[in-house]
Every structure is written in structure tokens, then in C-alpha cells.
């Protein structure tokens, strides 16, 4: 997923998670089902990314980063 790579790039460059998708250096793609940004929750050491828009494809991803 491009959005995960955009977040990983931000962490490798800035040594911290972004506060929002707007802080990413690389563009984060829009959700093709909704035409809106993916819902993301940025926590201290992880990101919770949700895919929504098509019921059978709705998922929640927990992406943890270690220093």
C-alpha cells in the first residue's frame, strides 16, 4: 500500500511518526471507494489505518514502528 510506504518514508527521514497525513513528504493516496483520505489514527508508536467504503473490503491495520 502506498500510504504505508509514505508513512515509512516520513519515519525514516524525520525519526518520528507524522501527526497527520498532511505532514507526509510523499503523497498519500485517496481512498478510491470514498474519494476521501483514508481514516488514520496516529498514536505514540503506531498508526491505525482503516479502509472503508466497500463492506467486504473494510479492514483495520495496526502498523507499529520501533526505534
ChimeraX attribute file (.defattr): number of C-alpha atoms within 10 A of each C-alpha:
attribute: neighborCount
match mode: 1-to-1
recipient: residues
	/A:1	7
	/A:2	11
	/A:3	18
	/A:4	14
	/A:5	13
	/A:6	17
	/A:7	23
	/A:8	20
	/A:9	16
	/A:10	18
	/A:11	16
	/A:12	10
	/A:13	10
	/A:14	11
	/A:15	11
	/A:16	16
	/A:17	22
	/A:18	19
	/A:19	14
	/A:20	13
	/A:21	20
	/A:22	11
	/A:23	13
	/A:24	18
	/A:25	14
	/A:26	16
	/A:27	14
	/A:28	19
	/A:29	15
	/A:30	13
	/A:31	15
	/A:32	13
	/A:33	10
	/A:34	12
	/A:35	10
	/A:36	11
	/A:37	15
	/A:38	19
	/A:39	16
	/A:40	17
	/A:41	15
	/A:42	16
	/A:43	12
	/A:44	12
	/A:45	12
	/A:46	14
	/A:47	21
	/A:48	14
	/A:49	18
	/A:50	15
	/A:51	19
	/A:52	17
	/A:53	14
	/A:54	11
	/A:55	8
	/A:56	7
	/A:57	9
	/A:58	10
	/A:59	11
	/A:60	13
	/A:61	12
	/A:62	12
	/A:63	14
	/A:64	11
	/A:65	13
	/A:66	6
	/A:67	6
